[in-house]
């Protein structure tokens, strides 16, 4: 490949276990003339509490510190791999995110850092097979929820499995995907294998699935609404689902509440701080005050706003 990335930093998502992500990093260093590289890591915090584990707070803190130190040690090993391959140490950065899910954390980092080039694993190396597709749940999540402006390469056992071309077009994220066989890098239609990774916690899965369906509906309806004599034209009006049910303004940081509906984070937060125990949308009592970032809808809204830079969001 030998592509030179002078203007953009190339980001590589790496696991704490160096054995799992080393081949992905080496693939990046072999195939790009890297000017600047950033190691992307999502840290999953230690979840035990004193009441549930019987440990002292000091013991839990010590375990947490040990886990964080191990993660940083791994990141420095990845940096050593880069420098051994000729990349200057000052040109290798580390971007760290602490969250409950790896896929969600990577997507959050893409937004935070305006990432336009990302390499990550398509599956654990032992799951590699000729003509395979993405089998990692976190990689599948990133491929579906990352902004369209981010170009991505998915690797397994040091071989390119899939790419996603970066663009600013509206539509299904999968529309821009290309599959590659492991041997000759030609298009392949390998069947997706069963996912081997742990699914998200049950408390999130229901609302996320409901929102995925709503997001797909938005993507499907937009092109249909924008047709005029067989030609697509931009709609001047945002889709109703873009607006927060509380403020009625286009959302910039949409989050899913326990009722399955999406709200602007600051608006639903203010609702909860006001002592409300019910859904602003339905009036039914909420099971909890948990909020989950709606990355899919945020990506769709951002894409629409890119095409309508003069839109008045008030």
C-alpha positions in Angstrom: 0.0 0.0 0.0 2.6 2.5 1.0 0.2 5.4 1.5 1.7 8.5 3.1 -0.5 10.3 5.7 1.1 13.7 6.1 -1.9 15.8 7.0 -3.7 13.4 9.3 -2.6 11.5 12.3 -3.4 7.8 11.9 -5.0 6.3 15.0 -4.6 2.6 16.0 -6.9 1.1 18.5 -5.0 -1.2 20.8 -5.9 -3.7 23.6 -4.2 -3.9 27.0 -2.9 -7.4 26.0 -0.1 -6.6 23.6 -0.4 -10.0 22.0 -3.9 -9.2 20.8 -3.1 -5.9 19.0 0.5 -6.2 18.0 -0.3 -7.6 14.6 -2.7 -4.7 13.9 -0.1 -2.2 14.8 2.6 -3.9 12.7 0.2 -4.0 9.7 -0.2 -0.2 10.1 3.5 0.4 10.2 4.1 -1.9 7.2 1.4 -0.4 5.0 1.7 3.4 5.7 4.5 5.9 5.7 3.4 7.1 9.1 4.1 10.8 9.8 2.3 10.8 13.2 0.6 7.9 15.0 -1.7 7.8 18.0 -2.4 4.7 20.1 -6.1 4.6 21.0 -7.0 2.7 24.2 -10.3 2.3 26.1 -9.9 1.5 29.8 -12.7 -0.4 31.5 -12.6 0.6 35.2 -12.5 -1.9 38.0 -16.2 -2.4 39.0 -16.0 -3.9 42.4 -17.2 -1.9 45.5 -16.4 -2.4 49.1 -20.0 -3.5 49.9 -20.2 -6.1 47.1 -16.6 -7.5 47.4 -15.9 -7.3 51.1 -12.7 -5.5 50.4 -11.5 -2.3 52.0 -11.6 0.8 49.9 -7.8 1.0 50.1 -7.5 -2.5 48.7 -9.9 -1.7 45.8 -7.9 1.5 45.1 -4.7 -0.5 45.0 -6.2 -3.0 42.5 -7.4 -0.2 40.3 -4.0 1.5 40.4 -2.4 -1.8 39.4 -4.7 -2.3 36.5 -4.1 1.3 35.2 -0.3 0.8 35.6 -0.5 -2.5 33.6 -2.4 -0.7 30.8 0.1 2.1 30.6 3.0 -0.4 30.6 1.3 -2.1 27.6 0.9 1.3 25.8 4.6 2.0 26.3 5.4 -1.5 24.8 3.3 -0.5 21.7 5.3 2.7 21.5 8.5 0.8 21.6 7.3 -1.3 18.7 6.7 1.9 16.7 10.1 3.4 17.5 11.8 0.1 16.6 10.1 0.4 13.2 11.5 3.9 12.7 8.8 6.2 14.0 10.2 8.9 16.2 9.1 8.7 19.9 7.8 12.3 19.8 5.5 11.3 16.9 3.7 8.6 18.8 0.9 9.8 21.1 -1.5 8.1 23.4 -5.2 8.8 23.6 -6.9 7.2 26.7 -10.6 6.9 27.4 -12.3 5.3 30.5 -15.7 3.9 29.8 -18.1 0.9 30.2 -17.7 -0.3 26.7 -14.7 -0.5 24.3 -16.7 0.1 21.1 -18.5 3.0 22.6 -15.3 4.5 24.0 -13.6 4.3 20.6 -16.5 6.1 18.9 -16.4 8.8 21.6 -12.7 9.2 21.0 -13.3 9.5 17.3 -15.7 12.4 17.9 -13.5 14.0 20.6 -10.3 14.0 18.4 -12.0 14.5 15.0 -10.3 11.3 13.9 -10.3 10.7 10.1 -8.0 7.7 9.9 -8.4 4.6 12.2 -7.0 1.1 12.2 -8.4 -1.5 14.5 -8.9 -5.3 14.9 -11.7 -7.0 13.0 -11.5 -10.0 15.4 -9.1 -11.8 17.7 -6.3 -13.5 15.7 -7.4 -17.1 16.6 -10.7 -16.3 14.8 -9.0 -15.6 11.5 -10.2 -17.5 8.4 -10.0 -16.9 4.7 -12.7 -14.7 3.4 -13.9 -13.7 6.9 -15.8 -10.6 7.8 -15.8 -8.6 11.1 -16.6 -10.9 14.0 -15.6 -8.6 16.9 -18.6 -6.9 18.5 -16.7 -3.8 19.3 -15.4 -3.5 15.8 -18.9 -3.9 14.4 -20.2 -1.3 16.8 -17.5 1.2 15.7 -18.1 0.5 12.0 -21.8 1.3 12.4 -21.6 4.3 14.8 -18.4 6.2 13.8 -18.9 9.4 11.7 -18.8 9.0 8.0 -15.8 11.3 7.8 -13.6 8.6 9.4 -11.8 6.2 7.1 -11.2 2.8 8.8 -9.2 -0.3 8.2 -10.1 -3.6 10.1 -7.3 -6.1 10.6 -7.1 -9.7 11.8 -3.8 -11.6 12.2 -1.9 -9.0 10.3 -4.2 -9.1 7.2 -6.7 -6.5 5.9 -10.3 -7.7 6.4 -12.4 -4.7 5.6 -12.1 -1.0 4.9 -14.6 1.8 5.2 -14.0 4.9 3.0 -14.5 8.2 4.8 -17.1 10.5 3.3 -19.7 13.1 4.3 -22.6 11.5 2.4 -25.8 10.5 4.2 -26.8 6.9 4.1 -26.1 3.6 5.7 -22.6 3.3 7.1 -22.2 -0.1 5.5 -22.7 1.4 2.0 -19.1 2.4 1.9 -17.6 -0.9 3.1 -15.3 -3.1 1.0 -14.5 -6.6 1.9 -11.1 -8.2 1.2 -10.0 -11.8 1.2 -6.8 -12.5 3.1 -4.7 -13.9 0.3 -5.0 -11.5 -2.6 -6.9 -8.5 -1.2 -9.7 -8.9 -3.9 -13.4 -8.3 -3.1 -14.9 -11.3 -1.2 -18.3 -12.2 0.1 -17.3 -14.2 3.1 -20.1 -15.1 5.5 -20.0 -13.4 8.9 -19.1 -15.8 11.6 -20.8 -16.0 15.0 -19.7 -13.2 17.4 -17.4 -14.4 20.2 -17.3 -11.3 22.4 -19.5 -10.4 25.3 -22.7 -8.5 24.5 -23.5 -5.2 26.2 -25.2 -5.3 29.6 -28.9 -6.1 29.4 -29.9 -2.7 30.9 -28.6 -1.0 27.8 -29.5 -3.5 25.1 -33.2 -2.8 24.9 -33.0 1.0 24.5 -30.0 0.7 22.2 -31.9 -1.7 19.9 -35.0 0.5 19.9 -32.8 3.5 19.0 -31.0 1.6 16.2 -34.4 0.9 14.6 -35.3 4.6 14.9 -32.0 5.6 13.4 -32.4 3.2 10.5 -35.9 4.7 10.0 -34.4 8.2 9.8 -31.8 7.1 7.3 -34.4 5.4 5.2 -36.9 8.2 5.3 -34.4 11.0 4.4 -33.7 9.9 0.9 -37.4 9.2 0.2 -38.4 12.7 1.4 -35.6 14.3 -0.6 -36.6 12.9 -4.1 -38.0 15.5 -6.7 -38.8 14.2 -10.2 -36.4 11.3 -9.7 -33.5 13.5 -8.4 -32.4 13.8 -4.8 -32.4 17.3 -3.3 -31.5 18.4 0.2 -34.4 18.9 2.6 -34.3 22.3 4.4 -36.1 20.9 7.4 -34.4 18.5 9.9 -36.0 15.2 10.6 -38.3 15.3 13.7 -36.2 12.8 15.5 -33.3 15.2 15.4 -35.0 17.4 17.9 -35.0 16.9 21.7 -38.5 16.2 23.0 -37.8 18.7 25.9 -36.2 21.7 24.2 -37.5 21.0 20.7 -34.1 22.0 19.4 -31.7 19.9 17.3 -29.6 17.7 19.6 -25.8 18.0 19.7 -25.3 15.4 22.4 -28.2 12.9 22.2 -28.6 10.3 25.0 -31.0 7.5 25.5 -33.0 7.4 28.7 -34.6 4.3 30.3 -37.9 5.0 28.4 -36.1 4.2 25.1 -36.4 7.8 23.9 -33.5 10.1 23.1 -32.9 13.5 24.6 -30.3 16.3 24.6 -28.0 15.3 27.5 -28.1 18.7 29.3 -31.9 18.8 29.0 -32.6 15.3 30.4 -30.0 15.9 33.1 -31.8 19.1 34.2 -35.0 17.2 34.2 -33.6 14.6 36.6 -32.0 17.3 38.8 -35.4 18.9 39.1 -36.5 15.8 41.0 -38.6 14.2 38.2 -39.0 10.4 38.3 -41.0 10.1 35.1 -40.4 10.1 31.4 -40.6 13.6 29.8 -42.0 11.9 26.7 -44.5 9.4 28.0 -45.1 10.5 31.6 -44.5 6.9 32.8 -42.2 6.3 35.8 -38.6 5.6 34.8 -36.9 2.4 36.0 -33.7 4.4 36.5 -31.8 7.6 35.6 -29.2 5.8 33.4 -28.3 7.5 30.1 -26.6 5.9 27.1 -24.9 8.1 24.4 -26.8 7.7 21.1 -23.8 7.7 18.7 -25.8 6.6 15.7 -28.2 9.5 15.9 -25.4 12.0 16.7 -23.6 10.8 13.5 -26.7 11.3 11.4 -27.4 14.7 12.8 -23.8 15.8 12.3 -23.9 14.6 8.7 -27.2 16.6 8.1 -25.7 19.7 9.7 -22.6 19.4 7.4 -25.0 19.6 4.4 -26.9 22.5 6.0 -24.3 24.8 7.6 -26.6 27.8 7.5 -29.5 26.1 9.3 -30.8 28.0 12.3 -30.9 25.5 15.2 -33.0 27.9 17.4 
